[in-house]
């Protein structure tokens, strides 16, 4: 368990692919048991395609994804 950075990619509706432009990075440091809890919030005016890509490490290494929860908020214009 060493500090690292995770990157989450998303694809806004109407875009042809996932790119660095549409990604979020977050540094993390695992606890003594080697676990880390991360939370991301993606805000887009039109939503995004139903696919995400998670790069959990900057380089080579091992990881285990124990739990993943994805939720979506719908913005309602008045």
C-alpha positions in Angstrom: 0.0 0.0 0.0 1.6 3.2 -1.2 0.2 6.6 -2.2 -0.9 6.8 -5.8 -3.4 8.6 -8.1 -6.6 7.3 -9.6 -8.0 8.7 -12.8 -11.7 8.5 -13.8 -12.6 9.0 -17.5 -16.1 9.7 -18.7 -17.6 10.6 -22.1 -20.1 13.5 -22.3 -23.1 12.9 -24.6 -22.2 13.8 -28.2 -18.5 13.3 -27.8 -16.8 10.6 -29.9 -14.5 9.2 -27.2 -13.0 9.4 -23.7 -10.1 11.8 -23.4 -7.9 13.4 -20.8 -10.0 16.5 -21.2 -13.0 14.5 -19.8 -11.3 13.0 -16.8 -10.8 13.6 -13.1 -7.7 12.7 -11.1 -7.5 12.2 -7.3 -4.5 11.4 -5.1 -5.0 8.8 -2.4 -3.1 7.1 0.4 -4.3 3.6 1.4 -4.9 3.0 5.1 -2.7 0.4 7.0 -4.9 -2.4 5.6 -4.2 -1.2 2.1 -7.6 0.1 1.4 -8.8 3.5 0.2 -12.2 5.0 -0.3 -12.6 7.5 -3.1 -15.5 9.6 -4.3 -15.9 11.5 -7.6 -18.6 13.9 -8.8 -18.9 14.6 -12.5 -20.9 17.6 -13.5 -21.9 18.0 -17.1 -24.7 20.1 -18.6 -25.9 17.3 -20.9 -25.0 14.1 -19.0 -22.6 11.4 -20.2 -22.5 8.1 -22.0 -23.2 5.0 -19.9 -19.5 4.0 -19.7 -16.7 5.0 -17.3 -13.0 4.0 -17.3 -11.1 3.9 -14.0 -7.3 3.9 -14.0 -6.5 3.0 -10.4 -2.7 3.4 -10.6 -0.3 5.8 -12.3 2.1 2.9 -13.1 2.3 -0.9 -12.9 0.9 -2.5 -9.7 -1.8 -4.6 -8.2 -5.1 -3.5 -6.9 -8.5 -5.0 -6.0 -11.7 -3.1 -6.4 -14.0 -4.2 -3.6 -17.1 -2.1 -4.2 -18.3 0.4 -6.8 -21.4 2.6 -6.7 -22.4 4.9 -9.5 -25.3 7.2 -9.2 -26.7 10.0 -11.4 -28.4 13.2 -10.5 -30.9 14.7 -13.0 -30.9 18.4 -13.2 -34.4 19.8 -13.8 -34.6 23.2 -15.4 -37.4 25.4 -14.0 
